[in-house]
Amino acid sequence: MEKLSVEMSHYRQLFKSELIDDILSYWIKHSIEKNGEGFYGAADMEGNPVLTANKSCVLNARILWTFSEASIRFPNSEYGIIADRAFSFMENYFADKQSGGYFMELKPDNSVASDIKHTYAQAFVIYALCKYYEFRPDPVVMESIQNYFRLLEMYTKDRRNPGYLEAFTRDWKLYDQNRMADNNEPKSMNTHLHIMEAYSALYKVWKDETVKLRLKELLELFIDRIIRKDGHLGIFFDEGFNETIASKGICSFGHDIEASWLLLEAAEILGNETILHLMKPLCIKMANSVERTGLDKDGGLFLESTRFGSHIRTNKHWWLQAETLVGFMNAFEMTGDIKNWETVKLSWDFIDNHVIDHEKGEWFTKVNRLGIPFLAEPENDPSPYYRNDWKIDPWKCPYHNGRAMMELIKRIDRINKNNY
């Protein structure tokens, strides 16, 4: 046990260095507008801003979450300044003062580019605001969070069927386009995963009975409808929350491993022993399923399988690799099985050798199976949403890899403390 503790302490230093000296420092250097109040919508592979790129609500919220969490864990006035900047920009420009909620995109001049209210993006705002409140516990911020939760419950919750609706117009009329679904299905796992993530963060800072009930409902939805019998997540669903035919042959390995720890964290925050008892074996099963079907022998995680597992998309995207670290660290904490810690180390070696851009900073968006970065988008294998020739874009953010480093540090500290 002492040898393991020493080894973990060594990796803790590696993770802390990657967080502070690479990820956070990159975003401080390259994301902040030189002649503006917010953050660039994109930056190229050299770190130069793409001045024509729109600004994304999701990106701004993820910057807010990351630097709020970093400020809590590693008190640094510069981190706090960036968290304050992200909060102010969110409230001054993304917030819809007329109809409530937050716009999806702004133009480079901060005028509205897309006024769609996507539930996925709204959830990320709640997630970020709750973390900012943890950092700066201001009653005015809490009141804003509470009012925002009530607004989302009023408009986004499906009153006739389980779950939440996906997209709305500016004035909260149901919008049947721009859903988080390949075939524009009515409901998605991805949106519900991040609503659950947001509501667990909310219940952590506000012990409200309605929040508690909604979080419980979301966890039960995962247990009963979303997690398949084989441990993978269903992807797309109809209005009644039945998985669609087109969805059933797809496995999204990154979402599987991310959910394997987010669901357990949410169940622990909820504090419902029945749900926690059900969730723990499911989370272990999810990690085991990913290891069996999605993890390459070098520790890199494949994007997904399609056609009921007969086709593996072998490219390895940055955010999946980050979630692999946390998911298997979580599995190690749950089971004590050393193989999960060995997977963390193997995955880190892959990331360190192939995914981190040690020359120009941050992580490459996508590498192939052998770890060679894509610097342009292959026509026959497009990425969902994000671009390979940008280091920063509406979806390429410091949230996945920054959060992973902070989670690993926290968990190593917890393991070492419990062993002594």
C-alpha positions in Angstrom: 0.0 0.0 0.0 2.9 2.4 0.8 4.3 1.8 -2.7 1.0 2.6 -4.3 0.7 5.7 -2.3 4.1 6.9 -3.4 3.2 6.1 -7.0 -0.1 8.0 -6.8 1.7 11.0 -5.2 4.0 11.0 -8.3 1.1 11.0 -10.7 -0.6 13.7 -8.6 2.3 16.0 -9.4 2.1 15.2 -13.1 -1.7 16.0 -13.1 -1.2 19.2 -11.1 1.6 20.3 -13.5 -0.6 19.6 -16.5 -3.5 21.6 -15.0 -1.6 24.6 -13.9 1.4 24.8 -16.3 -0.4 23.8 -19.4 -4.3 23.9 -19.4 -5.0 26.9 -17.2 -2.0 28.9 -18.4 -3.0 28.2 -22.0 -6.5 29.6 -21.5 -5.2 32.6 -19.6 -2.8 33.4 -22.4 -5.0 32.6 -25.5 -8.7 32.9 -24.7 -9.1 36.3 -23.1 -10.1 39.1 -25.5 -7.5 41.8 -25.8 -10.0 44.5 -26.8 -13.2 43.1 -25.3 -14.9 42.0 -22.1 -15.1 38.3 -22.7 -13.3 35.5 -24.5 -12.6 34.7 -28.1 -14.9 32.3 -29.8 -12.0 30.3 -31.3 -8.3 30.1 -31.6 -6.2 28.4 -34.2 -3.5 25.7 -33.7 -1.0 28.5 -33.0 -3.1 30.0 -30.4 -4.1 33.0 -32.5 -7.7 34.2 -32.1 -10.2 33.6 -34.8 -11.8 37.0 -34.8 -14.7 36.0 -37.0 -15.8 33.1 -34.8 -19.0 33.4 -32.8 -19.0 33.2 -29.0 -20.7 30.1 -27.5 -22.7 30.0 -24.3 -21.4 26.5 -23.7 -17.8 27.6 -24.0 -18.3 30.7 -21.7 -20.1 28.5 -19.1 -17.3 25.9 -19.2 -14.7 28.6 -18.7 -16.7 30.0 -15.8 -16.9 26.5 -14.2 -13.3 25.7 -14.7 -11.8 28.8 -13.3 -14.3 28.9 -10.4 -13.3 25.4 -9.5 -9.6 26.2 -10.0 -10.0 29.2 -7.7 -11.5 27.0 -5.0 -8.8 24.3 -5.2 -5.8 26.4 -6.0 -6.4 29.9 -4.7 -4.9 32.3 -7.2 -6.1 35.8 -7.8 -5.7 35.4 -11.6 -8.0 32.5 -11.6 -10.6 34.4 -9.6 -10.3 37.4 -12.0 -11.1 35.1 -15.0 -14.0 33.5 -13.2 -15.4 37.0 -12.4 -14.9 38.0 -16.0 -16.7 34.9 -17.3 -19.6 35.5 -14.9 -19.9 39.1 -15.8 -19.9 38.4 -19.5 -22.4 35.6 -19.1 -24.8 37.9 -17.3 -24.2 41.0 -19.4 -24.4 39.5 -22.8 -25.6 35.9 -22.9 -28.5 36.4 -20.5 -31.8 37.2 -22.1 -33.2 40.1 -20.1 -36.4 39.9 -22.0 -37.5 36.3 -21.9 -35.1 34.7 -19.4 -32.5 32.0 -20.0 -29.3 32.4 -22.1 -28.7 32.8 -25.8 -26.9 30.0 -27.6 -24.4 32.2 -29.5 -23.2 35.8 -29.8 -21.4 37.4 -32.8 -17.9 38.7 -32.3 -19.4 42.2 -31.5 -21.5 40.6 -28.8 -24.8 41.0 -30.6 -27.1 37.9 -30.7 -26.2 35.3 -33.3 -28.5 32.5 -32.2 -31.4 33.1 -29.7 -32.3 29.4 -29.5 -32.7 28.2 -25.9 -31.1 24.8 -25.9 -31.7 22.8 -22.7 -28.2 21.4 -22.9 -26.7 24.9 -22.9 -29.0 26.1 -20.2 -27.9 23.2 -18.0 -24.3 24.1 -18.4 -25.1 27.6 -17.2 -26.7 26.3 -14.0 -23.7 24.0 -13.5 -21.3 26.9 -13.9 -23.3 29.3 -11.8 -23.4 26.8 -8.9 -19.7 26.4 -9.0 -19.2 30.2 -9.1 -21.5 30.5 -6.1 -19.3 28.0 -4.3 -16.3 30.2 -5.1 -18.1 33.5 -4.3 -21.1 32.8 -2.1 -23.1 35.9 -2.9 -26.8 35.8 -2.0 -27.6 37.8 -5.2 -26.0 35.0 -7.2 -28.0 32.3 -5.3 -31.2 34.2 -5.9 -30.5 34.3 -9.6 -29.7 30.6 -9.7 -33.0 29.8 -7.9 -35.1 31.9 -10.2 -33.3 30.4 -13.2 -34.1 26.8 -11.9 -37.7 27.7 -11.6 -37.8 29.1 -15.2 -36.2 26.0 -16.6 -38.7 23.8 -14.7 -41.5 25.9 -16.1 -40.5 25.6 -19.7 -38.2 22.6 -20.3 -39.7 19.8 -18.2 -42.0 17.6 -20.2 -45.4 17.6 -18.4 -46.7 14.5 -20.1 -43.7 12.2 -20.4 -40.5 11.5 -18.5 -37.6 13.9 -18.9 -36.9 17.3 -20.4 -37.5 18.8 -23.9 -34.6 19.7 -26.0 -34.8 23.1 -27.7 -36.9 26.3 -27.6 -37.3 29.6 -29.4 -36.3 32.8 -27.6 -39.7 33.1 -26.0 -39.7 29.5 -24.9 -41.9 28.0 -27.7 -41.0 24.4 -28.4 -38.5 24.2 -31.3 -38.2 20.9 -33.1 -34.8 21.6 -34.7 -31.3 21.9 -33.3 -31.8 19.0 -30.9 -28.8 17.1 -29.5 -29.6 14.2 -31.8 -28.3 12.8 -35.1 -31.7 12.2 -36.5 -33.4 15.1 -34.6 -35.0 12.7 -32.1 -37.2 14.4 -29.4 -34.9 13.5 -26.5 -31.2 12.7 -25.9 -29.1 11.0 -23.3 -26.5 13.8 -23.6 -28.9 16.6 -22.6 -30.2 14.6 -19.7 -26.7 13.7 -18.5 -25.9 17.3 -18.2 -29.2 18.3 -16.7 -28.5 15.7 -14.1 -24.9 17.1 -13.7 -26.3 20.6 -13.2 -29.0 19.6 -10.8 -26.6 17.6 -8.6 -24.4 20.8 -8.5 -27.5 22.8 -7.6 -28.6 20.5 -4.8 -25.1 20.6 -3.4 -25.4 24.4 -2.8 -29.2 24.6 -2.3 -31.0 21.9 -0.4 -34.4 22.6 -1.9 -37.0 19.9 -1.9 -38.0 20.4 -5.6 -34.4 20.2 -6.7 -34.1 17.0 -4.6 -37.1 15.5 -6.3 -36.0 16.4 -9.8 -32.5 15.0 -9.2 -34.0 11.8 -7.9 -36.3 11.6 -11.0 -33.3 12.1 -13.3 -31.3 9.4 -11.6 -34.2 7.0 -11.7 -34.5 7.8 -15.4 -31.0 6.7 -16.0 -31.5 3.5 -14.0 -34.8 2.6 -15.6 -34.6 4.0 -19.2 -31.1 5.2 -20.2 -28.6 2.6 -19.0 -28.9 -0.5 -21.1 -28.6 -4.0 -19.7 -25.1 -4.3 -21.2 -23.9 -1.2 -19.2 -23.8 1.2 -22.2 -26.0 4.2 -22.4 -28.9 4.6 -24.8 -28.4 7.6 -27.0 -31.6 9.0 -28.5 -35.2 8.6 -27.4 -38.8 9.3 -28.5 -41.2 11.6 -26.6 -42.2 8.8 -24.2 -38.5 8.2 -23.5 -38.2 4.9 -25.3 -34.9 4.4 -27.2 -35.3 4.9 -30.9 -34.5 2.1 -33.4 -31.7 4.1 -35.0 -30.1 4.7 -31.6 -30.0 1.1 -30.4 -26.9 0.1 -32.5 -24.7 2.9 -31.2 -22.4 3.0 -28.2 -20.8 6.3 -27.2 -17.8 5.3 -25.1 -16.9 8.8 -23.9 -20.4 9.4 -22.5 -20.5 5.9 -21.0 -17.3 6.5 -19.0 -18.2 10.1 -18.1 -21.6 9.0 -16.8 -20.0 6.2 -14.8 -18.6 8.7 -12.4 -21.1 11.6 -12.7 -24.0 9.4 -11.8 -22.3 8.1 -8.7 -21.3 11.6 -7.7 -25.0 12.8 -8.2 -26.3 9.8 -6.2 -23.9 10.6 -3.3 -24.9 14.3 -3.3 -28.6 13.3 -3.3 -28.0 11.0 -0.3 -30.8 8.6 -1.2 -29.5 5.2 0.0 -31.9 3.2 -2.2 -30.7 5.0 -5.4 -27.0 4.8 -4.2 -27.4 1.0 -3.7 -28.7 0.6 -7.2 -26.3 3.0 -8.8 -23.0 1.7 -7.5 -23.1 -1.7 -9.3 -24.4 0.0 -12.5 -21.5 2.4 -12.5 -19.0 -0.4 -12.1 -20.8 -2.3 -14.9 -20.5 0.8 -17.1 -16.7 1.1 -16.6 -16.3 -2.6 -17.2 -18.3 -2.4 -20.4 -16.2 0.5 -21.7 -13.0 -1.4 -20.9 -14.2 -4.4 -22.7 -15.5 -2.7 -25.9 -14.1 0.8 -26.2 -10.6 0.9 -24.7 -7.6 0.3 -27.0 -4.6 -1.6 -25.7 -2.6 1.6 -25.5 -5.1 3.2 -23.1 -6.7 5.4 -25.6 -10.5 5.4 -25.8 -12.3 5.0 -29.2 -15.1 7.4 -30.1 -17.9 5.0 -30.6 -19.2 1.8 -32.1 -22.0 1.6 -34.6 -24.0 -1.1 -36.3 -24.4 -3.0 -33.0 -20.6 -3.1 -32.4 -19.6 -4.3 -35.9 -18.0 -1.0 -36.7 -15.6 0.9 -34.3 -14.8 4.5 -35.0 -11.2 4.3 -33.8 -10.3 8.0 -33.7 -9.5 9.2 -30.2 -11.0 12.6 -29.3 -9.6 14.8 -26.5 -12.6 14.9 -24.2 -13.0 11.1 -24.1 -9.4 10.6 -23.0 -10.0 13.0 -20.1 -13.1 11.3 -19.0 -11.4 7.9 -19.2 -9.0 9.0 -16.5 -11.7 10.0 -14.1 -14.0 7.1 -14.9 -11.4 4.5 -14.1 -10.1 6.3 -11.1 -13.7 6.3 -9.9 -13.9 2.6 -10.6 -10.7 2.0 -8.6 -12.2 3.9 -5.6 -15.4 1.8 -5.8 -13.8 -1.6 -6.3 -10.2 -1.4 -5.0 -9.3 -3.4 -8.1 -5.8 -2.4 -9.1 -6.5 -3.0 -12.7 -8.5 0.2 -12.8 -5.6 2.2 -11.5 -3.4 0.6 -14.1 -5.9 1.7 -16.7 -5.6 5.3 -15.4 -1.8 5.2 -15.8 -2.0 3.6 -19.3 -4.5 6.2 -20.4 -2.4 9.0 -19.0 0.6 7.7 -20.9 -1.4 7.8 -24.1 -2.5 11.3 -23.4 0.9 12.5 -22.4 2.6 11.0 -25.5 0.0 11.8 -28.1 -2.9 14.1 -27.1 -1.1 16.9 -25.2 0.5 19.4 -27.6 3.8 19.8 -25.7 5.1 22.4 -28.2 2.2 24.8 -28.5 0.1 24.0 -25.5 -3.3 22.4 -24.6 -4.6 19.2 -26.2 -5.1 18.2 -29.8 -8.8 17.9 -30.6 -8.5 14.5 -32.2 -5.8 11.9 -32.9 -6.1 8.7 -34.9 -5.8 5.2 -33.4 -2.0 5.4 -33.5 -2.0 8.8 -31.8 -1.2 11.0 -34.8 -3.1 14.3 -34.5 -5.7 15.4 -37.1 -4.9 19.0 -38.1 -7.7 19.2 -40.6 -11.1 17.5 -40.8 -11.2 14.2 -42.7 -14.1 14.3 -45.1 -15.0 10.7 -44.5 -14.9 10.8 -40.7 -16.2 14.2 -39.4 -16.1 15.1 -35.8 -19.3 16.0 -34.0 -19.6 19.8 -33.6 -15.9 20.7 -33.1 -13.0 21.4 -35.5 -9.5 19.8 -35.5 -7.8 22.9 -36.8 -8.8 25.0 -33.7 -7.5 24.7 -30.2 -10.4 26.7 -28.9 -13.9 26.6 -30.4 -17.5 26.6 -29.2 -17.1 23.0 -27.9 -13.3 22.8 -27.3 -13.0 24.0 -23.7 -10.9 23.6 -20.5 -13.8 21.8 -18.8 -13.1 18.1 -19.7 -9.3 18.0 -19.3 -9.1 20.7 -16.6 -11.8 19.0 -14.6 -10.2 15.6 -15.0 -6.9 16.9 -13.6 -8.7 18.4 -10.6 -10.7 15.3 -10.0 -7.6 13.1 -10.1 -5.8 15.3 -7.6 -8.8 15.3 -5.3 -9.2 11.5 -5.5 -5.5 10.8 -5.0 -5.6 13.0 -1.9 -8.6 11.2 -0.6 -7.2 7.7 -1.2 -3.8 8.6 0.4 -5.6 10.2 3.4 -7.8 7.2 4.0 -4.8 4.9 3.9 -3.0 6.6 6.7 
